[in-house]
Structure formats: C-alpha cells, structure tokens
C-alpha cells in the first residue's frame, strides 16, 4: 500500500507539470501553484472559461480525504460565455460546479466532500415539454457568489442566485436557496441561520488562527483529520471535513488515455 501511495504522488507530480498546459487551450486558466490530486473533469461550452487561482487544490481521490469522494471534481460551463472562478488557496474535494452564467468562489474557502454548486435549474419548471425543453429563457438561472473564507460542509448544495457571505459556515447536507449572511452558520433543507461564527468561537474558547482563517485549539489541524465546526455538539449536522491536501482538481479535459477530451 505504501508503494501505491508513492506511485500516486509521483503520478500527481507529473500531472501537475503538464495538465495546466493541456487544459489552457480549452479555456481553463490555472495559476502557478494550483494543483490537482487525481484528475478532475472539466467541460466547457464554446467560449466558456474556468479560472483557478494560486494555491487551489482539487482533490479527486478518496484516499487523500477523510470522507472519500463520490466522484472526481467536476467543473462545467453550460453556455457560451459562462464562467467559473475559484479564488486563491481554496480546496475542493470531489465537488461539482456547473455554470450556465457565472459561479464565483472566493479565496481561502473549504469545500467538504461532494459539495454541489450550480447557477441553473437545468430544466424548466413548467411540466409541459420539460423533458426536452432547451430554451434558456424558460429555465431558471442566476449567478452564484461564494465569498472569501467560506466553509461548505460535506454534501452541501448551493443553488442559483445565492450569495454566501464571507466567513460563513454551511452545515453538512444543507440545501442553500437564499443568501447567507457573512460569518453566520446555516444548516437544514432549506438552509436557515442556526448560529453565528463569532458567538460560537466565543462560547467554545477556541482562538482564531490567522494562518488558516478558522478557530483551532492552539494548533493547525492534521490534514488527514480535517476540520469540524467550532461550538457545536456532534450530531447536529454541522460537522464537515476538508483536508488541507485537498484544496482543488479538473476535467472533459480528463486527458486522453485512448480518446480525445
């Protein structure tokens, strides 16, 4: 097993040398220092663009994150001119991000395993002809913005038109249908405010660590353990993990092993 892990690390190092160059002609811009763990899936409609900031890590391999991932990181632009932007030092583990218009994610964000973010309903609300309806005017769509230092718990879903304020925490499995205030804690379906990051920190006695932007008891978390939301008891649906190693990934740019991207 140790040998397999070493082989995987070597493969990742090779991927990170050539993958940004391979992806660039398709409309993917990866800043220096962004990296992938396992190969992501990128798919861009003509004229779409994906921009990935410095220090972003996209994790598509279950072995490298505590909860594992259901699939590789997926990023898709669904229309000409659509864009996805990932800010510096953000980590995504097995997430899926789809943009019909625009999804913008800030800096220093943590995405727990298998988070979904999309700015479109994908299908019309009206049932007549819904199965084959492709007219964008009949399908709901509105840009999504996730500001800096946001923590999305595992399995969280962020839907169209939402702005998640800076420093907020979205609980595991939450379905976010409306704006989230900065530095608030939300949970549930639909998500609602259940607490405040600042009050949780004050109650817990944990001190903020400016090195990572989240409170921890005197030291940085072990990247193999992940983070849990401060000030909440186990079992309340808030806990989530996003290991430090798994801050980023890409793909229908999954490079050819016999077929074309």
Beta strands, then each sheet from edge to edge (+ up, - down):
strand 1: 28-30
strand 2: 35-37
strand 3: 41-44
strand 4: 49-52
strand 5: 57-59
strand 6: 74-77
strand 7: 83-86
strand 8: 91-93
strand 9: 96-99
strand 10: 102-105
strand 11: 110-111
strand 12: 116-118
strand 13: 144-146
strand 14: 151-152
strand 15: 157-158
strand 16: 163-164
strand 17: 169-170
strand 18: 175-176
strand 19: 184-187
strand 20: 192-196
strand 21: 207-208
strand 22: 215-216
sheet 1: 1+ 4+ 7+ 10+ 13+ 16+
sheet 2: 2+ 5+ 8+ 11+ 14+ 17+ 19+ 20-
sheet 3: 3+ 6+ 9+ 12+ 15+ 18+
sheet 4: 21+ 22-
end
